[in-house]
Amino acid sequence: MRTLRKLNILGAIAALLSTTLLLGSCVSDDDNNPVNPTAPTALVTFIGNRTSGTAENSVTRSYFELLTTENHAFTLYSTAETALQGEKYKDGQRMVLTYQPTQGQGVLADGEVQIMRAPVLVWTSEVETATTEEAQAANAPMHVMAINRTGNYINLEARLPYYTEREYSILLDESTAGSDMPELYVTTTAKGYPQGTTTSDIASFDITTVWRNPAISGIKIHINNTGSTQQVYNFLK
């Protein structure tokens, strides 16, 4: 089981995934430097940093891909002053980005943005294949608050008991891999120590290896959802 990094959801982004285009509002981690509460927040993929100009006068910007539930893709790039720095930011990472457009463009448009906050969300990995028995056993209970698909990602927000460590995984039932609607199971494993409270987590799963198959019409996602009678979510192409 591969580990996905855990994100503690703060402030007003609890409803992030329930919006049509994965946009919401957010407040800063730093109470002394609050983010504009109207600043858009989105799930994005970090493409990487790019440097332009001469050696004496170079400019580095951070680039991101923003995908919507309606299969639109936008490229955002940071101002030079707000480019991401540090080894923890790696190409291909999924993260929650709070930003402000700087060129008068809409919040869903290509262009330059001022980054207000960009915590790393998860390391994404390919779907793991399992036997039917193993896949169906991957049914840890969780309260699903929102789930959707953007591009090749399944995005999940769930409320769970707060542990110091937690793992998420998504398993493909190998017996359904050749069907019109392959079936996948999302589960989680708590590690570390319980903190006596609950937390809202966002996980984002890369389903490229399944979704890119032209022979399928969609996928079924199974989740042991304690917040509703709905346990299966269908995503059609």
C-alpha positions in Angstrom: 0.0 0.0 0.0 1.5 3.3 -1.1 1.3 6.3 1.3 -0.4 9.5 0.4 0.5 12.5 2.4 -2.2 13.7 4.7 -3.5 17.3 4.7 -5.3 18.8 7.7 -8.1 21.0 6.2 -8.2 24.4 7.8 -10.7 27.3 7.7 -13.3 27.5 5.0 -12.1 24.9 2.5 -14.2 22.1 4.0 -16.6 22.5 1.1 -13.8 22.6 -1.5 -14.6 19.4 -3.3 -18.4 19.9 -3.3 -18.2 22.8 -5.7 -18.5 22.2 -9.4 -15.1 23.4 -10.4 -13.2 22.6 -7.2 -13.1 26.3 -6.2 -13.7 27.6 -2.7 -12.5 30.1 -0.2 -9.7 29.8 2.2 -8.0 31.4 5.2 -4.3 31.6 5.9 -2.4 29.3 8.2 -0.9 32.4 9.7 -3.4 34.4 11.8 -1.1 37.4 11.5 -1.1 37.4 7.7 -4.7 36.3 6.7 -5.4 35.4 3.1 -8.2 37.4 1.4 -11.3 35.2 2.3 -12.6 35.6 -1.3 -9.3 34.3 -2.8 -10.1 31.2 -4.9 -8.8 27.8 -3.8 -8.3 24.8 -6.2 -6.8 21.4 -6.4 -3.9 21.6 -8.9 -0.9 19.6 -10.1 2.5 21.2 -9.7 4.2 21.2 -13.1 7.5 22.6 -11.8 9.6 25.8 -11.7 10.8 27.4 -14.9 13.5 30.1 -15.2 13.7 32.6 -18.0 15.9 35.6 -18.8 19.6 36.0 -18.6 22.0 34.7 -16.0 22.3 38.3 -14.6 18.5 39.0 -14.7 16.6 35.7 -14.5 13.1 35.2 -13.3 11.7 31.9 -11.8 8.0 31.1 -11.8 6.0 28.1 -10.6 3.6 26.4 -13.0 0.4 24.5 -12.2 -2.3 22.6 -14.1 -5.8 23.2 -12.9 -8.4 20.6 -14.1 -12.1 20.9 -13.8 -14.9 18.4 -13.5 -15.9 19.4 -17.0 -12.6 18.3 -18.5 -11.2 21.8 -19.0 -7.5 22.4 -18.3 -5.8 25.7 -17.3 -2.2 26.6 -16.8 -1.5 28.9 -13.9 2.0 30.4 -13.2 3.1 32.3 -10.2 4.5 35.8 -9.9 8.3 35.8 -9.4 7.8 36.9 -5.8 5.5 34.0 -4.9 7.3 31.1 -6.7 7.5 28.0 -4.6 10.8 27.3 -3.0 12.2 24.2 -1.2 12.8 20.6 -1.8 9.4 19.5 -0.6 7.8 20.8 -3.8 8.3 18.2 -6.5 7.0 18.0 -10.1 3.7 16.1 -10.3 2.6 16.8 -6.8 -1.1 17.5 -6.1 -1.8 20.4 -3.8 -4.3 22.8 -2.6 -3.5 26.2 -4.2 -4.9 29.5 -2.9 -4.2 32.2 -5.4 -5.2 35.6 -6.8 -5.2 36.4 -10.6 -3.0 39.4 -11.4 -3.9 40.2 -15.0 -7.6 40.7 -14.7 -8.4 37.2 -15.9 -11.0 35.1 -14.4 -10.2 32.5 -11.7 -10.6 29.8 -14.3 -8.2 31.0 -17.0 -4.7 30.6 -18.1 -2.4 33.3 -16.7 -0.3 34.7 -13.9 -1.4 34.4 -10.3 -0.2 35.5 -6.9 0.2 32.5 -4.7 -1.4 33.0 -1.3 -0.8 29.5 0.0 0.2 26.2 -1.6 0.5 23.3 0.9 1.4 19.9 -0.6 -1.6 17.7 -0.7 -0.6 14.2 -1.7 1.9 12.1 -3.6 -0.2 10.5 -6.4 0.4 7.0 -7.5 -1.0 4.6 -10.1 -3.9 2.4 -9.2 -2.9 -0.9 -7.6 -4.4 -4.1 -8.9 -5.8 -6.6 -6.4 -7.8 -9.8 -6.4 -11.5 -9.5 -5.9 -11.2 -10.7 -2.3 -8.4 -8.2 -1.5 -10.3 -5.3 -3.2 -13.6 -6.0 -1.5 -11.8 -6.2 1.8 -10.4 -2.7 1.3 -13.4 -1.1 2.9 -12.3 1.0 5.9 -15.2 3.2 7.0 -15.1 6.9 6.3 -17.6 9.7 6.1 -17.6 10.9 2.5 -18.2 14.6 2.4 -17.5 15.0 -1.4 -16.1 13.0 -4.3 -15.5 13.9 -7.9 -13.2 13.4 -10.9 -11.0 16.0 -12.6 -9.0 14.8 -15.5 -7.3 11.6 -14.5 -7.8 12.1 -10.8 -10.4 11.0 -8.3 -10.6 13.6 -5.5 -12.1 12.7 -2.2 -12.9 14.6 0.9 -13.7 12.5 4.0 -14.1 13.0 7.7 -12.2 10.5 9.8 -10.7 10.1 13.3 -7.5 12.1 13.5 -4.4 10.0 13.8 -0.8 11.3 13.6 -0.3 9.2 10.4 -2.8 7.8 7.8 -2.5 6.0 4.5 -4.9 5.9 1.6 -5.0 3.6 -1.4 -7.2 2.7 -4.3 -7.4 -0.8 -5.6 -8.6 -2.2 -8.9 -10.6 -5.4 -8.8 -8.6 -7.4 -11.4 -11.7 -9.4 -12.3 -13.4 -6.2 -13.6 -10.4 -4.8 -15.4 -11.7 -5.9 -18.8 -15.2 -4.8 -18.2 -17.0 -1.8 -19.5 -17.0 -0.3 -16.0 -13.9 -1.4 -14.0 -14.5 -1.4 -10.3 -12.1 0.3 -7.8 -12.1 0.4 -4.0 -10.9 3.3 -1.9 -9.7 2.6 1.6 -7.6 4.1 4.4 -5.4 2.8 7.2 -4.8 4.7 10.4 -1.3 4.7 11.8 0.5 6.4 14.6 -1.6 7.7 17.6 -5.2 8.7 17.9 -5.7 12.4 18.8 -9.2 12.1 20.2 -10.8 14.2 17.5 -11.9 14.1 13.9 -10.4 15.8 10.8 -11.4 16.4 7.2 -8.8 14.9 4.8 -8.5 15.4 1.0 -7.0 12.6 -1.0 -6.4 12.7 -4.8 -5.9 9.4 -6.7 -4.3 9.1 -10.1 -6.5 6.7 -12.2 -4.6 7.3 -15.5 -3.8 3.6 -16.0 -7.5 2.7 -15.9 -9.1 5.8 -17.3 -7.0 6.0 -20.5 -8.4 2.7 -21.7 -10.6 3.6 -24.7 -12.6 0.5 -24.3 -14.3 1.5 -21.0 -17.2 3.8 -20.6 -16.4 4.8 -17.1 -15.5 3.4 -13.7 -17.2 2.5 -10.4 -15.7 3.7 -7.1 -16.6 1.7 -4.0 -16.3 3.4 -0.6 -17.6 2.2 2.8 -19.4 5.5 3.3 -20.7 6.0 6.9 -22.3 9.3 6.0 -24.8 8.1 3.5 -26.4 5.0 2.1 -24.5 5.6 -1.2 -21.5 3.2 -1.4 -20.8 3.2 -5.1 -20.0 6.2 -7.3 -20.1 6.0 -11.1 -17.9 8.2 -13.2 -18.7 8.1 -16.9 -16.6 9.3 -19.8 
